[in-house]
Amino acid sequence: MTAPILVTGGTGTLGSRVTRRLRDAGRPFRVLTRRAGRGEAGLVVTGDLTTGEGVDAALSGVETVIHCAGTNKGDDDKARHLMRAAERAGARHVVFISVVGADRIPVESALDRAMFGYFASKLAAEKVVAASSVGWTTLRATQFHDLVLKVARHMTRLPVVPVGLGFRFQPVDTDEVAARLVELALGAPAGLVPDLAGPRVSEMAALMRTYLAVTHKRRLVVPVWIPGKGARAVRAGATLSPDRAVGVRTWDAFLADAEREGLAGAGRPPLTSARAT
């Protein structure tokens, strides 16, 4: 394989790990970023998936895309600009990362949108990717350890930590998701593939208490009833994939490593830099 793989969101939490995996595998790649100067000089391309500006140039000579860029809303527009540019460039394969529960969490009310808009955004993007003439693969993963850690840091700034009553999650290691995305990108388009979920299902309250114990913080964790159809779906297990608990690294092991490195209570953990071509 000589054509570079384009990684959208390649400077983010997941994308940085994807590019590191590609580098270690000796695969040429380039990173699409909105801001010039991010990443290593000359190894990134600047483009905006929100407007489509610069995306055609980023896809020049590219056959495979790993689409990691995403936000709480507008993912369908970003996917539409990407897929249209991929069609024009003659790309053969787009690998998209989505989330477990995207098709099972209804987002109807204002509260649903505020709390679970990310799931609706991912589902809308899934549909855009699948409707394209470009070959595609979509992987749904459960919540990343890094995301749960970010939430825990934020929530434990409060003297009392409210969590959704009955909310359960199955966090997975971000690097394991990156490894799977690279594996899929190096294969043929496969459509919607089996989920990737972490090894354990835990109450959100338990995840927060583990974080508090590891960081030696004292906070009261209070389960709170959350109304709405989206919350009801989460309580029913919409964010879980127990039959696909193929992840290895646990939340406890992730936290222990983060604490040893002095990162559990700090900002975003630094990532090993990746080289692109």
C-alpha positions in Angstrom: 0.0 0.0 0.0 1.6 3.2 -1.2 -1.4 5.6 -1.1 -1.6 7.5 2.1 -4.5 6.9 4.5 -6.3 10.1 5.5 -7.2 10.4 9.2 -9.8 13.0 10.1 -9.7 14.2 13.6 -6.1 12.9 13.6 -5.0 15.3 16.4 -7.8 14.2 18.8 -7.9 11.6 21.5 -8.7 8.7 19.2 -7.2 10.0 16.0 -3.8 10.5 17.7 -3.7 6.9 18.7 -4.8 5.8 15.2 -2.0 7.7 13.6 0.5 6.2 16.0 -0.7 2.7 15.1 -0.4 3.5 11.4 3.1 4.8 11.9 4.1 1.7 13.9 2.7 -0.4 11.1 4.7 1.5 8.5 1.7 2.8 6.7 1.8 6.2 5.1 -0.9 8.6 6.3 -1.9 12.2 6.5 -3.9 14.1 9.1 -6.8 16.4 8.3 -7.1 19.3 10.7 -9.0 22.6 10.7 -6.1 24.6 12.2 -2.9 25.2 10.3 0.2 24.5 12.4 -1.3 21.6 14.4 0.8 18.4 14.3 4.2 18.2 12.7 5.0 20.7 10.1 4.3 19.5 6.6 2.6 16.4 7.7 -0.9 17.7 8.1 -3.5 19.0 5.6 -5.8 21.8 6.5 -9.5 21.5 5.8 -12.9 22.0 7.4 -15.4 19.2 7.2 -18.1 21.6 8.5 -17.9 23.7 5.3 -16.1 21.2 3.0 -13.3 23.7 2.4 -10.0 22.0 1.6 -11.4 18.5 1.9 -11.0 17.7 -1.8 -7.3 18.6 -1.6 -6.9 16.5 1.5 -8.3 13.5 -0.3 -6.0 13.8 -3.4 -4.3 10.5 -3.9 -6.1 8.9 -1.0 -7.8 5.5 -1.3 -8.7 4.9 2.4 -10.1 7.3 5.1 -10.4 6.7 8.8 -13.0 9.2 9.9 -12.5 10.0 13.6 -13.6 13.6 13.6 -16.9 14.2 15.4 -18.9 16.5 17.7 -22.2 16.6 19.6 -24.0 17.9 16.5 -23.5 18.3 12.8 -21.8 15.0 12.2 -24.1 14.2 9.3 -23.0 17.4 7.5 -19.3 16.6 8.2 -19.8 13.1 6.9 -21.7 14.4 3.8 -18.8 16.7 2.8 -16.3 13.9 3.4 -18.2 11.3 1.5 -18.8 13.6 -1.5 -15.2 14.5 -1.6 -14.3 10.8 -1.3 -16.5 10.0 -4.3 -14.9 12.7 -6.4 -11.4 11.5 -5.4 -12.2 7.9 -6.3 -11.5 6.7 -2.7 -12.3 3.0 -2.1 -12.9 2.7 1.6 -14.1 5.0 4.5 -13.9 3.6 8.0 -16.2 5.4 10.4 -16.3 5.3 14.2 -19.7 5.5 15.8 -21.1 4.7 19.2 -23.0 1.8 20.7 -26.6 2.9 21.3 -26.7 5.2 18.3 -29.7 3.3 16.9 -31.3 2.6 20.3 -31.5 5.9 22.1 -34.4 8.1 21.0 -33.6 11.8 21.0 -36.9 13.7 20.8 -37.2 16.2 23.6 -35.0 19.1 24.5 -33.7 17.2 27.4 -32.9 14.2 25.2 -31.0 16.4 22.8 -29.1 18.1 25.6 -28.0 14.8 27.1 -27.9 12.4 24.2 -27.6 14.5 21.1 -24.2 12.9 20.4 -25.9 9.5 19.7 -28.4 11.1 17.3 -25.5 12.9 15.5 -23.6 9.7 15.1 -26.6 7.8 13.8 -27.3 10.6 11.2 -23.7 10.4 10.1 -23.9 6.6 9.8 -26.7 6.9 7.4 -24.8 9.4 5.2 -21.8 7.1 5.1 -23.9 4.1 4.2 -25.7 6.0 1.4 -22.5 6.8 -0.4 -21.2 5.0 -3.4 -17.8 4.6 -1.6 -17.1 1.4 0.2 -17.6 1.8 3.9 -17.1 0.2 7.3 -18.7 1.4 10.5 -17.6 0.4 14.0 -19.7 1.2 17.0 -17.7 1.4 20.3 -18.8 2.0 23.9 -17.6 5.0 25.8 -13.8 5.5 25.9 -12.0 5.4 29.2 -10.6 8.9 28.3 -14.1 10.3 28.0 -15.2 8.8 31.3 -12.1 10.3 32.9 -12.9 13.7 31.5 -16.4 13.5 32.8 -15.2 12.4 36.2 -12.7 15.2 36.4 -15.4 17.7 35.6 -18.1 16.3 37.9 -15.9 15.9 40.9 -15.1 19.6 41.0 -18.5 19.8 42.7 -19.0 18.9 46.4 -21.8 16.6 45.4 -21.6 14.5 42.3 -25.0 13.8 40.6 -25.1 10.7 38.3 -28.0 9.2 36.4 -29.9 6.6 38.5 -29.6 3.2 36.8 -27.2 4.5 34.2 -24.7 1.8 33.2 -21.7 2.0 30.9 -19.1 -0.4 29.5 -16.0 1.7 29.0 -13.4 0.6 26.5 -9.8 1.5 26.1 -9.2 4.1 23.4 -6.1 2.5 22.1 -7.9 -0.8 21.6 -10.5 1.0 19.5 -7.7 2.6 17.5 -6.1 -0.8 16.8 -9.4 -2.1 15.5 -10.0 0.9 13.3 -6.6 0.4 11.7 -7.2 -3.3 11.2 -10.5 -2.5 9.5 -8.9 0.2 7.3 -6.3 -2.3 6.1 -9.1 -4.7 5.0 -11.9 -4.6 2.6 -15.1 -2.5 3.2 -17.3 -4.6 5.6 -20.4 -2.5 6.3 -21.6 -2.4 9.9 -19.2 -4.6 11.9 -19.7 -6.1 15.4 -19.5 -3.7 18.3 -16.3 -3.1 20.3 -17.1 -2.9 24.0 -15.1 -2.8 27.2 -14.7 -5.9 29.5 -17.0 -4.8 32.3 -20.4 -3.2 32.7 -20.5 -0.7 35.6 -23.0 1.7 37.2 -22.0 5.3 36.5 -22.0 5.8 40.3 -19.4 3.0 40.7 -17.2 4.5 38.0 -17.2 7.8 39.8 -16.5 6.2 43.2 -13.6 4.3 41.7 -12.2 7.6 40.3 -12.6 9.3 43.7 -10.9 6.4 45.5 -7.9 6.4 43.1 -7.5 10.2 43.3 -8.1 10.3 47.1 -10.9 12.8 46.8 -13.9 12.9 49.1 -17.2 13.6 47.4 -20.8 12.5 47.8 -22.1 10.6 44.8 -25.8 11.0 44.5 -27.9 8.9 41.9 -30.5 11.2 40.3 -33.6 10.1 38.4 -33.5 11.6 34.9 -36.7 11.7 32.9 -37.2 11.3 29.2 -37.1 8.5 26.6 -33.3 8.8 26.1 -32.6 8.2 29.8 -35.1 5.4 29.9 -33.2 3.7 27.0 -29.9 4.1 28.8 -31.4 2.6 32.0 -32.5 -0.3 29.8 -29.0 -0.9 28.6 -28.9 0.9 25.2 -25.3 1.9 25.7 -24.1 -1.6 26.4 -23.0 -4.5 24.3 -22.4 -7.4 26.7 -22.0 -9.9 23.9 -19.1 -7.9 22.5 -17.1 -7.4 25.7 -13.9 -7.9 23.7 -11.9 -5.1 25.2 -9.2 -6.1 27.6 -8.1 -3.1 29.6 -10.4 -2.3 32.5 -11.4 1.1 33.9 -9.6 0.3 37.1 -6.4 -0.6 35.3 -6.7 2.6 33.2 -7.2 4.7 36.2 -4.3 3.1 38.1 -1.9 3.8 35.2 -3.2 7.4 34.9 -2.7 8.0 38.6 0.8 6.5 38.6 1.7 8.9 35.8 0.1 11.8 37.7 -2.7 12.3 35.1 -5.9 11.1 36.7 -6.6 14.4 38.2 -4.9 16.5 35.6 -5.7 17.6 32.1 -5.8 15.5 29.0 -3.0 12.8 29.0 -0.2 13.5 26.5 0.0 11.2 23.6 3.0 9.8 21.8 3.6 12.0 18.7 3.0 10.4 15.3 4.7 11.0 12.0 2.7 11.2 8.8 3.5 11.1 5.1 
